[in-house]
């Protein structure tokens, strides 16, 4: 896995590089500002970019803007965004926009090495990784949704594994069923949650968000 790190905090930037290299991952570039990040993406064609939300010169959304541009230049680039605190506007866009190969973690999560690495691999493999604190804050703004009560126990099992970031093949292996059965369950989940095929939001992400909301409410 080839990785570019864009983070203006030198200590965190180098700490991330050391951590990832210790895991035998290939950190091909570490940069501290958006232009250098885009140049590194063009030069190295990484598999994953780890990007700080707030970067020079204004420390507002330069990291997000650069990440969007990087994915335009290199379709399929996985991006793991880091932020010091919950940026609600970006988190809502990430969850509702149907994005794949995208993650959003709070920087404090980096210190929990196993969690951070799981999120990194999940994003690299095509999934979505959202920090639990981000989910918790977003859930506080949403009304309870009883639609999940319509799901069968097996459909809830499938949705729970979707929430872990597993793809259909991995879900089938975990539940010891065929991929066809998983596809059937997922279609049923979408129908019961009233997620239309032409919904602008990605149905898989929206279904997972509903599940996380319900799970937290019950917890």
HELIX and SHEET records of a PDB file:
HELIX    1   1 UNK A   10  UNK A   22  1                                  13    
HELIX    2   2 UNK A   34  UNK A   44  1                                  11    
HELIX    3   3 UNK A   62  UNK A   73  1                                  12    
HELIX    4   4 UNK A   88  UNK A   96  1                                   9    
HELIX    5   5 UNK A  107  UNK A  111  5                                   5    
HELIX    6   6 UNK A  113  UNK A  124  1                                  12    
HELIX    7   7 UNK A  132  UNK A  139  1                                   8    
HELIX    8   8 UNK A  146  UNK A  150  5                                   5    
HELIX    9   9 UNK A  153  UNK A  163  1                                  11    
HELIX   10  10 UNK A  168  UNK A  175  1                                   8    
HELIX   11  11 UNK A  179  UNK A  192  1                                  14    
HELIX   12  12 UNK A  203  UNK A  218  1                                  16    
SHEET    1   A 6 UNK A  26  UNK A  31  0                                        
SHEET    2   A 6 UNK A   2  UNK A   6  1                                        
SHEET    3   A 6 UNK A  48  UNK A  52  1                                        
SHEET    4   A 6 UNK A  78  UNK A  83  1                                        
SHEET    5   A 6 UNK A 102  UNK A 106  1                                        
SHEET    6   A 6 UNK A 128  UNK A 130  1                                        
END                                                                             
